[in-house]
Amino acid sequence: MGLKVIYITLPPHKYPRVKKIAATLKGQNITFQALVPKIRVKLGNTKAKRLISAVITYTVFLLQTFLADADIYWVANAPEIFVLPLILRKKKYILDYRSPWSLEVRLEFGKGILSYMAERLTYVALKYAKVVTLASSTLLEDVEKFGKKVYIIPNYPQKDDFKPTVSYDDFRKLHGVKKGEKVILFVGNLSKVEGVDILPEIVEGLLEKRKKIVLWIIGDGVLRSVPEELERKFPENVKFFGWRPHREVPNFINAADVCIVPRHEGPFSHYANEEGVQKISEYMFLGKPIVACGIAPSKEYLLVKREDMAKGILEALEGKAPKPTRRTWEDDCKEKVLELIKDVS
């Protein structure tokens, strides 16, 4: 009889990483299951309502975790609370440390009881983990002091799961790109974290120097009004597509001339790079020059200051951005996952 591995996160369908792990373990005499929450409560977007929603959702999911039966448990952090039932049951688990959750809590809710609890949960989760996995090497400094074996398994795309279905020329023609126009692409959640509020100054900076340029914006979120207003203000130079299924994203990237990652400088800047930020590795996969701000340095993209984003994009259009390396899940991650499971079992 083979091993059973359960991956625990809220909610699993939002993380392509879960799908990649499942594909890797298929055919290995391993049963893989992503634990699906029985209930998801969302009372509203105020801090108080979000806290109440989280308490209800987490309580039910904690019970599910306590009752789940597997040989190996792979638990995603943010939040780390879902390791508690496993510790109580003395089960071995892998901690998938995706982000500095305790820091996120402190920044959002301030220093107090919530941030203290988050810090203690992170400490406990790392202390009792059998092995730790990271999506990015930039997270290594957070976990080194615990002396655990660490596997760095980036969020690179799968070879057969991220392919354009329409040619470069046909897709541009389909969306009205004129001859000689250059397409700049933004993909992501429409939030301040993803730097959507930086897009207006980028557009204005570009149009001061070059008229035959169009910004494509893919995504949805709380700052949806930003791209909508940009499209109204610059109808010839901005095209907002809203949310698109992930299967369509390769066509947009393939048809772009430059892809951008605009972010604000902050406490999380040094954590973000091509290993952990999936869209960057997807841009790389299709060989697109990348211009970014507010993230960690890398040889894979042109990193500039926020005020120099437009200048950086123009330089990238002139061939002055690094040529990115094509990295894939199969080449860089698959064997690590198999080695990890063997190590833990």
C-alpha positions in Angstrom: 0.0 0.0 0.0 1.4 3.5 -0.9 1.8 6.6 1.0 -1.0 9.2 1.6 0.0 12.8 1.5 -2.4 15.6 2.5 -1.7 19.2 1.6 -3.3 21.7 4.0 -4.0 25.3 3.0 -6.9 27.8 2.7 -8.2 27.6 -0.1 -6.2 25.0 -2.2 -7.8 25.9 -5.5 -6.2 29.4 -5.4 -2.6 28.0 -5.4 -1.3 26.4 -8.6 1.6 25.0 -6.5 -0.9 22.4 -5.1 -1.8 21.3 -8.7 1.9 21.0 -9.6 2.7 18.9 -6.5 -0.3 16.6 -7.3 1.0 16.2 -10.9 4.5 15.3 -9.6 3.2 12.6 -7.2 0.8 11.0 -9.7 2.0 7.6 -10.7 4.4 7.3 -7.7 2.3 5.0 -5.6 1.3 8.0 -3.6 -2.2 9.2 -2.9 -2.3 13.0 -2.8 -5.2 15.0 -1.4 -5.6 18.8 -0.9 -7.8 19.3 2.1 -10.8 21.4 1.0 -12.4 23.6 3.6 -16.0 22.6 4.4 -17.0 26.2 5.1 -15.7 29.7 4.1 -17.2 32.7 5.9 -16.8 36.2 4.6 -18.8 38.8 6.5 -17.2 41.9 5.1 -13.9 43.7 4.5 -13.6 45.7 7.7 -10.8 44.4 10.1 -13.4 43.4 12.7 -15.5 41.4 10.2 -12.5 39.8 8.6 -11.3 38.7 12.1 -14.7 37.2 12.9 -14.8 35.5 9.5 -11.4 34.1 10.0 -12.2 32.7 13.5 -15.2 30.8 12.2 -13.5 29.5 9.0 -10.3 28.5 10.9 -12.1 26.7 13.7 -13.9 24.5 11.2 -10.7 23.9 9.2 -8.8 23.1 12.4 -11.3 20.4 13.1 -11.0 19.0 9.6 -7.2 18.9 10.0 -7.5 17.2 13.4 -9.7 14.4 11.8 -7.6 14.1 8.6 -5.7 10.8 8.2 -2.5 10.6 6.2 1.1 9.4 6.4 2.5 12.8 5.6 1.0 16.2 6.1 2.3 19.2 4.1 1.0 22.4 5.7 1.2 25.9 4.1 1.9 28.7 6.4 0.0 32.1 6.5 -1.5 31.2 8.8 0.6 28.6 10.7 -2.3 27.7 13.0 -3.2 24.6 11.1 -0.1 22.8 12.4 -1.6 22.7 15.9 -3.8 19.7 15.5 -0.9 17.8 14.0 1.4 18.7 16.9 -1.2 17.6 19.4 -1.5 14.3 17.5 2.3 14.0 17.3 2.1 13.7 13.5 5.1 14.6 11.3 4.6 17.4 8.9 6.3 19.5 6.2 5.9 23.2 6.6 5.6 25.1 3.3 6.8 28.5 4.5 5.4 30.8 1.8 5.6 34.2 3.4 6.5 36.0 6.7 3.0 35.8 8.0 3.7 37.2 11.5 5.2 40.3 9.9 2.1 40.7 7.7 -0.1 40.5 10.8 2.0 43.1 12.6 1.9 45.5 9.7 -1.8 45.2 9.2 -3.0 45.1 12.8 -0.2 46.8 14.7 2.0 45.5 17.5 -0.2 43.8 20.1 -1.9 40.5 21.1 -2.5 39.4 17.5 1.0 40.0 16.3 2.4 38.3 19.4 0.2 35.2 18.7 1.3 35.2 15.1 4.9 35.3 16.1 4.5 32.4 18.6 2.6 30.3 16.0 5.3 30.8 13.5 7.9 29.8 16.0 6.0 26.7 17.0 5.3 25.7 13.4 9.0 25.9 12.5 10.2 24.2 15.7 8.1 21.1 15.3 8.3 20.7 11.5 10.1 17.6 10.2 11.2 19.5 7.1 10.7 23.0 5.7 10.0 23.9 2.1 10.4 27.4 0.7 9.1 28.9 -2.6 12.0 31.3 -2.6 15.6 31.4 -1.4 14.9 34.9 -0.1 12.9 33.3 2.8 15.9 31.2 4.0 17.1 33.7 6.6 13.7 33.4 8.4 14.1 29.7 9.0 17.9 28.9 9.2 18.1 29.3 13.0 15.7 26.3 13.5 18.3 23.9 12.0 15.7 22.1 9.8 16.4 20.5 6.5 15.2 23.0 3.9 14.1 22.4 0.3 13.7 25.4 -2.0 10.9 24.6 -4.4 10.1 27.6 -6.6 6.7 28.3 -8.2 8.0 27.8 -11.8 5.4 26.9 -14.5 4.8 23.5 -15.9 6.0 22.9 -19.5 2.8 21.5 -20.8 0.5 23.7 -18.7 1.6 27.1 -19.8 1.5 27.4 -23.5 0.0 30.1 -25.8 -2.7 28.8 -28.1 -2.7 31.9 -30.4 0.3 33.2 -32.2 2.0 36.5 -31.4 0.7 38.3 -34.5 -2.8 36.8 -34.4 -3.4 37.7 -30.8 -2.2 41.3 -31.2 -4.4 41.6 -34.3 -7.3 40.2 -32.4 -6.9 43.0 -29.8 -6.4 45.8 -32.2 -2.6 46.4 -31.8 -1.5 48.8 -34.5 1.6 48.4 -36.6 4.6 49.7 -34.8 2.8 49.8 -31.4 4.6 48.2 -28.4 2.6 46.3 -25.8 3.5 46.6 -22.1 1.8 44.0 -19.9 0.7 44.0 -16.2 -0.8 40.9 -14.7 -1.9 40.6 -11.1 -4.2 41.4 -8.3 -5.5 44.9 -8.5 -4.2 46.0 -5.1 -1.7 48.4 -3.7 0.5 45.4 -2.8 0.8 44.6 -6.5 1.5 48.3 -7.3 -1.6 49.0 -9.4 -1.6 52.5 -8.0 1.8 53.0 -9.7 0.4 52.3 -13.2 -0.9 55.9 -13.9 2.5 57.5 -13.4 4.0 54.7 -15.6 1.6 55.4 -18.4 2.1 59.2 -18.2 5.9 58.8 -18.1 5.8 56.5 -21.2 3.5 58.8 -23.2 5.8 61.7 -22.6 8.5 59.9 -24.6 6.6 57.5 -26.9 3.0 57.6 -28.3 2.9 54.2 -30.1 2.6 52.3 -26.9 -0.3 50.4 -25.2 -0.6 49.0 -21.6 -2.5 45.8 -21.2 -3.8 45.2 -17.7 -5.0 41.8 -16.6 -6.5 41.2 -13.2 -9.2 42.1 -10.7 -9.3 43.4 -7.1 -10.1 46.3 -4.8 -8.4 48.9 -6.9 -10.2 48.0 -10.1 -11.2 51.7 -10.4 -7.5 52.5 -11.2 -7.3 50.7 -14.5 -10.9 51.6 -15.4 -10.1 55.3 -15.0 -6.8 54.9 -16.9 -8.6 53.3 -19.8 -11.1 56.2 -19.9 -8.4 58.7 -19.8 -6.1 57.1 -22.4 -8.4 54.9 -24.6 -5.8 54.6 -27.3 -3.0 53.6 -24.9 -4.6 51.5 -22.1 -6.6 48.3 -22.4 -8.1 46.8 -19.3 -9.2 43.1 -19.7 -10.3 42.5 -16.1 -9.9 39.0 -14.6 -9.0 36.3 -17.1 -8.7 32.5 -16.6 -5.2 31.4 -16.0 -5.3 29.3 -19.2 -5.6 32.5 -21.2 -2.6 34.3 -19.6 0.1 32.7 -21.8 -1.5 34.3 -24.9 -1.3 37.8 -23.3 2.3 37.3 -22.2 3.4 35.9 -25.5 1.9 38.9 -27.3 3.6 41.5 -25.1 6.9 43.2 -25.7 7.7 44.0 -22.1 6.2 42.7 -18.9 6.2 44.7 -15.7 6.2 44.1 -11.9 5.7 47.5 -10.2 5.7 47.3 -6.4 6.2 49.7 -3.5 9.4 49.5 -1.4 8.6 48.1 2.0 9.3 45.3 4.5 8.4 42.6 2.0 10.5 43.9 -0.9 13.5 41.7 -0.3 11.3 38.5 -0.2 9.9 38.9 -3.7 11.8 37.5 -6.7 11.3 35.1 -9.7 11.3 32.0 -7.5 8.3 33.0 -5.4 6.3 35.4 -7.6 4.7 33.1 -10.1 4.0 35.7 -12.8 7.7 36.6 -13.0 8.6 33.0 -13.8 5.8 32.9 -16.3 7.2 36.0 -18.0 10.6 34.3 -18.0 9.1 31.1 -19.4 8.0 32.9 -22.5 11.2 34.8 -22.8 9.8 38.3 -22.2 12.0 41.2 -20.9 10.9 42.2 -17.4 11.1 45.6 -15.7 10.4 45.8 -11.9 10.6 48.0 -8.9 10.2 47.3 -5.1 11.3 43.7 -5.2 14.6 41.8 -4.6 17.5 42.1 -7.1 17.9 39.4 -9.7 19.8 38.8 -12.9 16.5 37.8 -14.5 15.0 41.3 -14.8 15.8 45.0 -14.9 15.3 46.4 -11.4 14.8 50.2 -11.1 13.4 52.7 -8.7 9.7 53.4 -8.8 10.2 56.8 -10.5 12.3 55.2 -13.2 9.8 52.5 -14.3 8.9 54.3 -17.5 12.6 54.9 -18.3 13.3 51.2 -17.6 10.5 50.1 -19.9 11.8 52.2 -22.7 15.3 50.7 -22.1 13.8 47.2 -22.2 12.1 48.0 -25.6 15.6 48.9 -26.8 17.0 45.5 -25.8 18.7 46.7 -22.6 16.9 44.4 -20.1 18.4 41.0 -19.2 17.4 38.0 -21.3 15.5 35.9 -18.8 16.2 32.2 -18.2 13.5 29.7 -19.0 12.9 27.7 -15.8 10.2 25.0 -15.4 8.7 22.9 -12.6 9.8 19.7 -14.3 13.5 20.8 -14.6 13.9 22.6 -11.3 11.3 21.3 -8.9 10.0 17.9 -9.6 12.9 15.9 -8.4 13.1 18.0 -5.2 9.5 17.1 -4.4 10.2 13.4 -4.9 13.3 13.6 -2.8 11.4 15.5 -0.1 8.7 12.9 0.2 11.3 10.1 0.3 13.1 12.0 3.0 10.0 12.5 5.2 8.4 9.1 4.8 
